[in-house]
Amino acid sequence: MDKNPLVLLELVERLANLMRSELRRSSGDESLQPVHVQALVYLSRANRYSNTPQALSSYLGLTKGTVSQTLLLLDRRGLIERYQDDVDRRVVRLRLSTSGEQLLYEAQPALAWQNATRNISPNRIRNATSALREALATLLEDNEGALFGECTTCAHCQKLSQRISRCGLMGDRLSGPETRRLCWLFEPRGDEE
């Protein structure tokens, strides 16, 4: 087994490039760039604290200007909707429109990855996932980036009942489906670091 971290980096970059290509191709819309589809995928998974242009910019690692242009195009195409936050009217929130949901449904972005990993044992996938998650956390920590993660594995998530949890940071109740969405306020539990 090759222990050269640059080989791993090359493999990760190559996989990412191929997945972006597949994402663009599978969207069926040649005028959309991979970043547009990535923004749609992110918004389909973001929770109520993370559906803002700023969180999208942080997640994708892109400038505000690039994200702004991406959102303008997606809005013009009717793939997203913008709305004001109920509490702070200065905050713009984003969600997929019905057309955006339909595009992602037809593209099935995870299908290519499922096909690519079909011959790899679940144990090897778990090990690889763990190693890449550690590398990501270190890179984000070094660059003061947000980790993002699902509420179910967050240090702030407090389970109140079988179906209801609470965000200890924000004080809001979260339903079961909400706890499986991406959050940029995420902090790993001590046992998962």
C-alpha positions in Angstrom: 0.0 0.0 0.0 1.4 3.4 -1.0 1.8 5.7 2.0 2.5 8.8 0.0 -0.2 11.4 1.0 0.3 13.1 -2.4 -1.0 10.0 -4.1 -4.2 10.2 -1.9 -4.5 13.9 -2.8 -4.3 13.1 -6.5 -6.9 10.3 -6.2 -9.3 12.6 -4.3 -8.9 15.4 -6.8 -9.4 13.0 -9.7 -12.5 11.5 -8.1 -13.9 15.0 -7.4 -13.3 16.1 -11.0 -15.0 13.0 -12.4 -17.9 13.3 -10.0 -18.4 17.0 -10.9 -18.4 16.0 -14.6 -20.9 13.2 -13.9 -23.1 15.6 -11.9 -23.2 18.1 -14.8 -23.9 15.4 -17.3 -26.6 13.7 -15.2 -28.4 17.0 -14.6 -29.4 16.9 -18.3 -28.9 20.7 -18.6 -25.8 21.6 -20.5 -26.0 25.2 -19.5 -25.5 24.4 -15.9 -21.9 24.3 -14.6 -20.9 21.8 -11.9 -20.9 24.6 -9.3 -24.6 25.3 -10.0 -25.5 21.7 -9.4 -23.4 21.5 -6.3 -25.2 24.6 -5.0 -28.6 22.8 -5.6 -27.3 19.6 -3.9 -26.2 21.7 -0.9 -29.5 23.5 -0.6 -31.3 20.2 -0.8 -29.4 19.1 2.3 -29.0 22.4 4.3 -31.0 22.9 7.5 -32.6 26.2 8.6 -29.4 27.6 10.0 -27.4 26.8 6.8 -29.6 27.9 3.9 -28.0 31.3 3.4 -25.6 32.6 0.7 -22.9 32.9 3.3 -23.2 29.3 4.5 -23.2 28.1 0.8 -20.1 30.1 0.2 -18.4 28.6 3.2 -19.4 25.0 2.3 -18.3 25.2 -1.3 -15.1 27.2 -0.4 -16.0 29.9 -3.0 -15.9 33.7 -2.9 -19.1 35.7 -2.2 -19.0 37.0 -5.7 -18.9 33.6 -7.3 -21.8 32.4 -5.1 -23.7 35.5 -5.8 -23.4 34.9 -9.6 -24.3 31.3 -9.1 -27.5 32.2 -7.1 -28.5 34.8 -9.7 -28.4 32.2 -12.4 -30.2 29.6 -10.4 -32.9 32.2 -9.4 -33.3 33.4 -13.1 -33.7 29.7 -14.1 -36.4 29.2 -11.4 -34.4 26.5 -9.6 -34.2 28.3 -6.3 -36.4 30.7 -4.2 -35.1 33.5 -2.0 -37.1 34.6 1.1 -36.6 36.7 4.2 -35.9 35.1 7.6 -38.9 35.2 9.9 -36.9 36.6 12.8 -34.2 38.8 11.2 -35.6 40.4 8.0 -32.1 41.3 6.9 -31.2 37.6 6.4 -31.9 36.1 3.0 -32.8 32.4 3.1 -32.7 30.0 0.1 -34.6 26.9 -0.8 -35.0 24.7 -3.9 -38.0 25.5 -6.0 -40.2 22.7 -7.4 -38.1 22.9 -10.6 -34.9 22.6 -8.6 -36.2 19.6 -6.7 -37.3 18.0 -10.0 -33.9 18.6 -11.6 -32.1 16.9 -8.7 -34.5 14.1 -8.6 -33.9 13.3 -12.3 -30.1 13.8 -12.0 -29.8 11.4 -9.0 -26.4 12.9 -8.0 -25.5 10.1 -5.6 -26.1 7.3 -8.1 -22.7 7.7 -9.9 -20.9 7.4 -6.5 -23.0 4.4 -5.5 -22.1 2.7 -8.8 -18.4 3.6 -8.4 -18.2 2.1 -4.9 -20.4 -1.0 -5.5 -17.4 -3.4 -5.3 -15.9 -1.9 -2.2 -16.7 -3.5 1.2 -18.7 -1.4 3.7 -15.8 -1.7 6.2 -13.3 -0.2 3.7 -15.7 2.6 2.9 -16.1 3.3 6.6 -12.3 3.4 7.1 -11.8 5.6 4.0 -14.6 7.9 5.2 -13.1 8.2 8.6 -9.6 9.1 7.2 -11.0 11.6 4.8 -13.2 13.2 7.5 -10.1 13.6 9.7 -8.2 15.2 6.8 -11.1 17.6 6.1 -11.5 18.6 9.8 -7.7 19.3 10.0 -7.8 21.4 6.8 -10.8 23.3 7.9 -9.3 23.9 11.4 -6.1 25.2 9.8 -8.0 27.6 7.6 -10.7 28.5 10.1 -13.5 26.9 8.0 -16.8 25.5 9.1 -16.9 21.7 9.4 -20.6 21.2 8.5 -22.4 18.0 9.6 -25.7 16.4 10.5 -27.3 17.5 13.8 -27.6 13.8 14.9 -23.8 13.7 15.4 -23.4 17.3 16.7 -22.2 18.2 20.2 -25.1 20.7 20.4 -27.9 18.2 19.6 -29.9 17.2 22.6 -32.4 14.4 22.2 -35.7 15.3 23.9 -37.7 12.3 22.7 -37.8 9.6 20.0 -38.9 12.2 17.4 -37.8 15.6 18.8 -34.3 17.0 19.5 -33.1 20.5 20.4 -30.2 22.5 19.2 -28.4 23.4 22.4 -26.7 26.3 20.7 -29.8 28.0 19.2 -32.4 26.6 21.6 -34.7 25.5 18.8 -36.6 22.2 18.6 -35.7 20.0 15.7 -37.8 17.3 14.2 -36.3 13.9 13.2 -35.9 14.8 9.5 -34.3 18.2 10.4 -31.6 16.4 12.4 -30.4 14.7 9.3 -29.7 17.9 7.4 -26.4 19.7 7.0 -25.6 22.5 9.5 -22.7 24.9 9.5 -23.0 25.4 13.3 -21.9 21.7 13.6 -19.4 20.7 16.2 -18.4 17.0 16.4 -19.0 15.3 19.7 -15.9 14.5 21.7 -16.0 10.8 20.9 -16.1 11.5 17.1 -13.2 13.9 16.7 
